[in-house]
Amino acid sequence: MGPLIDLLPLSYTESVVVVGAAVLGVAAGVLGALAVLPRRSLVGDALAHSALPGVAIAFLVTGARDPASLLVGAAIAGLIGAFMMVGIERTSRIRPDAAIGVVLSSFFSLGIVLLTYIGTTGNAQQAGLETYLFGQAAGLLERDVNVMAVIAALSIACVVLALRVIKTTLFDRSFAASVGVPVRVVELATTALLVAAIVIGLRAVGAILMVAMLIVPTVTARQLTHRLGPLLALAGVIGASVGATGALLSSRAEIPTGPVIVLVGTAVAVAAVLLAPGRGVVWRWAHRRRERRSALSSGVLIDLETALHAGPPPTVDELVLASARPRGDVRRGLRALDRAGLIERDDDRLRLSESGAAAAHAALDERRLWSAWLEHGWRLDLGDAREPDPRDLRRTLGDELTDRLLGFDAEAAPS
């Protein structure tokens, strides 16, 4: 990663931290999806906490704070925690969430006890072990980033090579088993990949905050796409962007890197949940609001058409009485029709413009077609499970089925 670090217009220390955080973001984004999509997000939290006693035991065995040996200990402890969760879930009546809670609390408690014991030994090498609990990205060295990059590249390569098998297992476990996919092996392999992501992130964000790095990129990407391949790529990009941005902000503000990265990621995820096109809360609210306004305008248009056929052009008050709608709704609908050029005013009387008359006839045809669907739709042999759109039934059903539906309606009409 040396050439990339040298390319950044930052100090050497800042460049190392930013690149390391970006590598962590890519790995956590891609691999975190393996826990988030099957709704097992807390597995990542349990594995992150399970790694803590592995760090402590590795230190007790080696007697030195060597990053490589500590990460190996973290990986072994994480794998043991993963096997314990699977074993408890498979061989007992304990539910998966309870199994996760048991492993998380017991391993984390063991890690805290071991760290406390190490603190009483007087070994000068113990200084800095607490960074595996809360993270300390500022302590990353270039060799650490290189190791993180290698682990991340190998893990992501495994996901790419086994993407089809992973996709089948994630979304349809029963089907995967029926076609001969070794489901349990795949689940254990994906859990091991999660452990790899956690090992990458322990130095930067720590065991406590690592779960956020696993969840946030996938949650954000899920708001923007519904296909697994693009989701994984987008989650990696989002994770890298969040990691690099958080690392840079924390360096400039001289505050802890891990919490800042998580806060940046949380802000990005909240923005995606609120504003994502097609899925965001604000977008859906605005869409429903437009639909309500359109339905109100269409209803007032039909009411005006009906009143014009029944007698002279009505006033606003007469239209309110004829439509039986609240006065405020009628006025809002008329304002929308006026802006669209669908109505004309003759003093206080209301008329339809030429385009308004055409729009009223189209709205009446849509209403008639929907009524025919509700009454006679069961007589159509659709051959599939399509869901008709009341705003455009002809497009949903096609011309042939729509004409048949209108034929049924004509047959049932009184002569």
C-alpha positions as CSV (number, residue, x, y, z in Angstrom):
1,M,0.0,0.0,0.0
2,G,3.1,2.2,0.0
3,P,2.5,3.8,-3.4
4,L,-1.1,4.7,-2.5
5,I,0.0,6.2,0.8
6,D,2.6,8.3,-1.0
7,L,0.1,9.6,-3.5
8,L,-2.2,11.2,-0.8
9,P,-1.5,14.9,-0.2
10,L,-1.4,14.3,3.5
11,S,1.3,13.8,6.1
12,Y,2.6,10.2,6.3
13,T,0.8,9.4,9.6
14,E,-2.5,10.8,8.3
15,S,-2.1,8.9,5.0
16,V,-1.5,5.6,6.8
17,V,-4.6,6.1,9.0
18,V,-6.8,7.1,6.0
19,V,-5.7,4.2,3.8
20,G,-6.1,1.8,6.7
21,A,-9.6,3.1,7.5
22,A,-10.5,2.8,3.8
23,V,-9.3,-0.8,3.6
24,L,-11.3,-1.6,6.7
25,G,-14.4,0.1,5.2
26,V,-14.1,-2.0,2.0
27,A,-13.7,-5.3,3.9
28,A,-16.4,-4.5,6.5
29,G,-18.8,-3.3,3.8
30,V,-18.5,-6.4,1.6
31,L,-18.3,-9.0,4.3
32,G,-20.8,-7.3,6.7
33,A,-23.5,-8.0,4.1
34,L,-23.1,-11.7,4.9
35,A,-24.5,-11.0,8.3
36,V,-26.9,-8.2,7.6
37,L,-28.8,-9.7,4.7
38,P,-29.8,-12.9,6.5
39,R,-30.9,-10.8,9.5
40,R,-28.0,-12.0,11.7
41,S,-26.4,-8.6,12.3
42,L,-25.7,-9.3,16.0
43,V,-23.5,-12.3,14.9
44,G,-20.9,-9.7,13.9
45,D,-21.3,-8.0,17.3
46,A,-20.8,-11.3,19.1
47,L,-17.8,-12.2,17.0
48,A,-16.2,-8.8,17.6
49,H,-16.6,-9.2,21.4
50,S,-15.4,-12.8,21.2
51,A,-12.1,-11.6,19.7
52,L,-11.1,-9.7,22.8
53,P,-10.2,-12.7,25.0
54,G,-8.2,-14.0,22.1
55,V,-6.1,-10.9,22.1
56,A,-5.5,-11.2,25.9
57,I,-4.6,-14.9,25.7
58,A,-2.2,-14.3,22.8
59,F,-0.4,-11.7,24.9
60,L,-0.2,-14.0,27.9
61,V,1.2,-16.8,25.7
62,T,3.8,-14.7,23.9
63,G,4.5,-12.1,26.5
64,A,4.8,-9.4,23.9
65,R,2.4,-7.0,22.2
66,D,3.2,-8.2,18.7
67,P,0.3,-7.2,16.4
68,A,0.5,-10.3,14.3
69,S,0.3,-12.8,17.2
70,L,-2.5,-10.7,18.8
71,L,-4.6,-10.8,15.6
72,V,-4.0,-14.5,15.3
73,G,-5.3,-14.9,18.8
74,A,-8.3,-12.7,18.0
75,A,-9.1,-14.8,14.9
76,I,-8.9,-18.1,16.8
77,A,-11.2,-16.7,19.6
78,G,-13.6,-15.4,17.0
79,L,-13.8,-18.7,15.2
80,I,-14.3,-20.5,18.6
81,G,-17.1,-18.1,19.4
82,A,-18.7,-18.7,15.9
83,F,-18.6,-22.5,16.4
84,M,-20.1,-22.1,19.8
85,M,-23.0,-20.0,18.5
86,V,-23.7,-22.6,15.8
87,G,-23.3,-25.5,18.2
88,I,-25.7,-24.0,20.8
89,E,-28.2,-23.1,18.1
90,R,-28.1,-26.6,16.4
91,T,-27.9,-28.9,19.4
92,S,-30.2,-27.2,21.9
93,R,-33.6,-25.5,22.2
94,I,-32.0,-22.1,22.7
95,R,-33.0,-19.6,20.1
96,P,-30.4,-18.1,17.8
97,D,-30.7,-14.6,19.5
98,A,-30.2,-16.2,22.9
99,A,-27.1,-18.2,21.6
100,I,-25.6,-14.9,20.3
101,G,-26.3,-13.2,23.7
102,V,-24.6,-16.1,25.6
103,V,-21.5,-16.0,23.5
104,L,-21.2,-12.2,23.4
105,S,-21.6,-11.7,27.1
106,S,-19.4,-14.6,28.2
107,F,-16.5,-14.0,25.8
108,F,-16.6,-10.2,26.4
109,S,-16.6,-10.8,30.2
110,L,-13.7,-13.2,29.9
111,G,-11.8,-10.6,27.8
112,I,-12.3,-7.9,30.4
113,V,-11.2,-10.2,33.2
114,L,-8.1,-11.2,31.3
115,L,-7.2,-7.6,30.5
116,T,-7.7,-6.6,34.1
117,Y,-5.4,-9.5,35.2
118,I,-2.8,-8.5,32.6
119,G,-2.9,-5.0,34.1
120,T,-1.8,-6.3,37.5
121,T,1.2,-8.3,36.2
122,G,3.4,-5.3,35.8
123,N,4.5,-6.3,32.3
124,A,5.6,-3.2,30.5
125,Q,4.5,-4.6,27.2
126,Q,0.9,-4.5,28.2
127,A,0.5,-0.8,27.4
128,G,-1.8,-0.4,24.5
129,L,-3.8,-3.6,24.8
130,E,-6.9,-1.6,25.6
131,T,-6.8,-0.2,22.1
132,Y,-8.3,-3.5,20.9
133,L,-11.3,-2.7,23.0
134,F,-11.9,0.9,21.9
135,G,-9.6,1.1,18.8
136,Q,-6.7,3.4,18.1
137,A,-6.3,4.0,14.3
138,A,-3.6,6.6,15.0
139,G,-1.3,3.7,16.0
140,L,-1.5,2.0,12.7
141,L,1.8,1.4,10.9
142,E,2.3,0.8,7.2
143,R,2.9,-2.9,7.7
144,D,-0.4,-3.1,9.6
145,V,-2.2,-1.6,6.6
146,N,-0.4,-4.1,4.3
147,V,-1.6,-7.0,6.4
148,M,-5.1,-5.6,6.5
149,A,-5.1,-5.2,2.7
150,V,-4.0,-8.8,2.1
151,I,-6.6,-10.2,4.4
152,A,-9.3,-8.0,2.9
153,A,-8.3,-8.9,-0.7
154,L,-8.3,-12.7,0.1
155,S,-11.7,-12.5,1.9
156,I,-13.4,-10.5,-0.9
157,A,-11.9,-12.8,-3.5
158,C,-13.6,-15.7,-1.7
159,V,-16.9,-13.9,-1.8
160,V,-16.6,-13.2,-5.5
161,L,-15.6,-16.7,-6.4
162,A,-18.5,-18.3,-4.3
163,L,-21.0,-15.5,-5.0
164,R,-23.6,-17.8,-6.6
165,V,-23.5,-20.3,-3.8
166,I,-23.5,-17.6,-1.1
167,K,-26.5,-15.9,-2.8
168,T,-28.5,-19.1,-2.8
169,T,-27.7,-19.9,0.8
170,L,-28.5,-16.3,2.0
171,F,-31.9,-16.0,0.4
172,D,-33.2,-19.5,0.1
173,R,-31.6,-21.9,2.5
174,S,-34.1,-24.8,1.8
175,F,-33.6,-24.6,-1.9
176,A,-29.8,-24.5,-1.5
177,A,-29.9,-27.7,0.6
178,S,-32.3,-29.4,-1.9
179,V,-29.8,-28.8,-4.8
180,G,-26.9,-30.2,-2.9
181,V,-25.3,-27.1,-1.6
182,P,-23.5,-27.8,1.8
183,V,-25.5,-25.1,3.6
184,R,-23.8,-25.5,7.0
185,V,-20.3,-25.4,5.4
186,V,-21.3,-22.2,3.6
187,E,-22.7,-20.7,6.8
188,L,-19.5,-21.5,8.7
189,A,-17.4,-20.1,5.8
190,T,-19.3,-16.8,5.8
191,T,-18.9,-16.6,9.5
192,A,-15.2,-17.1,9.1
193,L,-15.1,-14.3,6.6
194,L,-16.9,-12.1,9.2
195,V,-14.1,-13.0,11.6
196,A,-11.6,-11.9,9.0
197,A,-13.3,-8.5,8.8
198,I,-13.3,-8.2,12.5
199,V,-9.6,-9.0,12.7
200,I,-9.0,-6.2,10.2
201,G,-10.9,-3.7,12.2
202,L,-9.9,-4.4,15.8
203,R,-6.9,-2.0,15.7
204,A,-8.8,0.8,14.1
205,V,-12.3,0.9,15.8
206,G,-12.0,-1.8,18.5
207,A,-14.3,-4.7,19.5
208,I,-17.1,-2.5,20.7
209,L,-17.6,-0.4,17.6
210,M,-16.8,-3.0,15.0
211,V,-20.4,-4.1,14.6
212,A,-21.3,-0.6,13.3
213,M,-18.7,-0.9,10.5
214,L,-20.2,-4.3,9.5
215,I,-23.8,-3.0,9.5
216,V,-23.7,0.6,8.3
217,P,-22.4,0.1,4.7
218,T,-24.9,-2.7,3.9
219,V,-27.8,-0.8,5.4
220,T,-26.9,2.3,3.3
221,A,-26.4,0.3,0.1
222,R,-29.6,-1.7,0.6
223,Q,-31.5,1.6,0.3
224,L,-30.0,2.2,-3.1
225,T,-30.1,-1.2,-4.8
226,H,-31.9,-4.6,-4.5
227,R,-29.4,-6.8,-6.4
228,L,-26.7,-8.6,-4.4
229,G,-23.8,-8.0,-6.8
230,P,-24.2,-4.2,-7.0
231,L,-25.0,-4.1,-3.3
232,L,-21.7,-5.7,-2.3
233,A,-19.8,-3.3,-4.6
234,L,-21.7,-0.3,-3.3
235,A,-21.3,-1.3,0.3
236,G,-17.5,-1.6,-0.2
237,V,-17.4,1.9,-1.8
238,I,-19.6,3.3,1.0
239,G,-17.5,1.6,3.7
240,A,-14.2,3.0,2.2
241,S,-15.6,6.5,1.9
242,V,-17.0,6.5,5.4
243,G,-13.7,5.1,6.8
244,A,-11.5,7.6,5.0
245,T,-13.7,10.5,5.8
246,G,-14.0,9.7,9.4
247,A,-10.3,9.1,9.7
248,L,-9.5,12.4,8.1
249,L,-12.0,14.3,10.2
250,S,-10.7,12.8,13.4
251,S,-7.1,13.6,12.5
252,R,-7.9,17.2,11.9
253,A,-10.1,17.5,15.0
254,E,-7.7,15.5,17.1
255,I,-10.4,13.2,18.5
256,P,-10.6,9.3,18.5
257,T,-10.9,7.9,15.1
258,G,-13.2,4.9,15.7
259,P,-16.1,6.8,17.1
260,V,-15.8,9.5,14.4
261,I,-15.9,6.8,11.7
262,V,-19.0,5.3,13.2
263,L,-20.7,8.7,13.5
264,V,-20.0,9.5,9.9
265,G,-21.3,6.1,8.9
266,T,-24.4,6.6,11.0
267,A,-25.1,10.0,9.4
268,V,-24.7,8.4,5.9
269,A,-27.0,5.6,6.8
270,V,-29.7,7.9,8.2
271,A,-29.5,10.1,5.1
272,A,-30.0,7.1,2.9
273,V,-32.9,5.8,4.9
274,L,-34.5,9.2,4.7
275,L,-33.6,10.3,1.1
276,A,-32.9,7.2,-1.0
277,P,-34.9,7.3,-4.3
278,G,-37.8,4.9,-4.3
279,R,-37.2,3.6,-0.7
280,G,-36.4,6.6,1.5
281,V,-38.8,7.8,4.1
282,V,-39.0,11.3,2.7
283,W,-39.2,10.1,-0.9
284,R,-42.1,7.8,-0.1
285,W,-43.8,10.5,1.9
286,A,-43.5,12.9,-1.0
287,H,-44.7,10.2,-3.4
288,R,-47.8,9.4,-1.3
289,R,-48.5,13.1,-1.0
290,R,-48.4,13.5,-4.8
291,E,-50.6,10.5,-5.2
292,R,-53.2,11.9,-2.8
293,R,-53.2,15.2,-4.6
294,S,-53.6,13.5,-7.9
295,A,-56.5,11.4,-6.6
296,L,-58.1,14.5,-5.2
297,S,-57.7,16.5,-8.4
298,S,-59.1,13.5,-10.4
299,G,-62.1,13.2,-8.1
300,V,-62.9,16.9,-8.3
301,L,-62.6,16.8,-12.1
302,I,-65.1,13.9,-12.3
303,D,-67.4,15.7,-9.9
304,L,-67.3,18.8,-12.1
305,E,-67.9,16.8,-15.2
306,T,-70.9,15.1,-13.5
307,A,-72.3,18.5,-12.4
308,L,-72.0,19.9,-15.9
309,H,-74.0,17.0,-17.3
310,A,-76.6,17.5,-14.7
311,G,-77.2,21.2,-15.2
312,P,-75.7,24.6,-15.8
313,P,-72.0,25.3,-14.8
314,P,-71.8,25.2,-11.0
315,T,-70.3,27.7,-8.7
316,V,-67.7,26.6,-6.1
317,D,-70.4,26.3,-3.4
318,E,-72.7,24.3,-5.7
319,L,-69.8,22.0,-6.6
320,V,-69.1,21.5,-2.9
321,L,-72.7,20.5,-2.3
322,A,-72.8,18.2,-5.3
323,S,-69.5,16.4,-4.6
324,A,-70.1,16.0,-0.8
325,R,-66.4,16.7,-0.3
326,P,-65.0,19.1,2.4
327,R,-64.8,22.6,1.1
328,G,-61.1,22.7,1.6
329,D,-60.5,19.6,-0.5
330,V,-62.6,21.0,-3.3
331,R,-60.8,24.3,-3.3
332,R,-57.4,22.5,-3.3
333,G,-58.5,20.3,-6.2
334,L,-59.8,23.2,-8.2
335,R,-56.5,25.1,-7.7
336,A,-54.6,22.1,-9.0
337,L,-56.9,21.8,-12.0
338,D,-56.6,25.6,-12.7
339,R,-52.8,25.4,-12.7
340,A,-53.0,22.5,-15.1
341,G,-55.3,24.5,-17.4
342,L,-58.1,21.9,-17.1
343,I,-60.9,24.3,-16.0
344,E,-62.1,27.8,-17.1
345,R,-64.0,30.3,-15.0
346,D,-66.9,32.4,-16.2
347,D,-67.4,34.9,-13.4
348,D,-68.1,32.5,-10.5
349,R,-69.1,29.6,-12.7
350,L,-66.8,26.7,-13.5
351,R,-66.4,25.0,-16.8
352,L,-64.0,22.4,-18.3
353,S,-61.5,23.4,-20.9
354,E,-61.0,21.3,-23.9
355,S,-58.1,19.5,-22.3
356,G,-60.1,19.3,-19.1
357,A,-63.0,17.5,-20.8
358,A,-60.5,15.0,-22.3
359,A,-58.9,14.4,-19.0
360,A,-62.3,14.0,-17.3
361,H,-63.4,11.3,-19.9
362,A,-60.0,9.5,-19.4
363,A,-60.5,9.6,-15.6
364,L,-64.1,8.2,-16.0
365,D,-62.8,5.4,-18.3
366,E,-60.2,4.5,-15.7
367,R,-62.8,4.4,-12.9
368,R,-65.1,2.3,-15.1
369,L,-62.3,-0.1,-15.9
370,W,-61.3,-0.5,-12.2
371,S,-64.9,-1.1,-11.3
372,A,-65.1,-3.8,-14.0
373,W,-61.9,-5.4,-12.6
374,L,-63.3,-5.5,-9.1
375,E,-66.5,-7.1,-10.3
376,H,-65.3,-9.4,-13.1
377,G,-61.6,-9.7,-12.7
378,W,-61.9,-13.2,-11.3
379,R,-63.2,-14.3,-14.6
380,L,-59.9,-13.5,-16.4
381,D,-57.4,-16.3,-16.6
382,L,-54.2,-14.3,-15.9
383,G,-51.9,-17.3,-15.6
384,D,-49.6,-15.4,-13.2
385,A,-49.8,-13.4,-10.0
386,R,-49.6,-9.9,-11.4
387,E,-50.8,-7.1,-9.2
388,P,-53.0,-4.7,-11.2
389,D,-52.3,-1.0,-11.0
390,P,-55.6,1.0,-10.5
391,R,-54.0,4.0,-12.1
392,D,-53.2,2.2,-15.3
393,L,-55.0,-1.1,-15.5
394,R,-54.7,-1.4,-19.3
395,R,-50.9,-1.3,-19.1
396,T,-50.9,-3.9,-16.3
397,L,-53.3,-6.3,-18.0
398,G,-52.6,-5.6,-21.7
399,D,-55.0,-4.7,-24.4
400,E,-56.4,-8.2,-24.9
401,L,-57.3,-8.9,-21.3
402,T,-58.6,-5.3,-20.9
403,D,-60.9,-5.7,-23.8
404,R,-62.2,-9.0,-22.4
405,L,-62.8,-7.3,-19.1
406,L,-64.8,-4.5,-20.7
407,G,-66.8,-7.2,-22.6
408,F,-67.7,-8.9,-19.3
409,D,-68.8,-5.5,-17.9
410,A,-70.9,-4.8,-21.0
411,E,-72.6,-8.1,-20.8
412,A,-73.5,-7.5,-17.1
413,A,-74.8,-4.0,-17.8
414,P,-78.7,-3.6,-17.8
415,S,-80.1,-3.3,-21.3
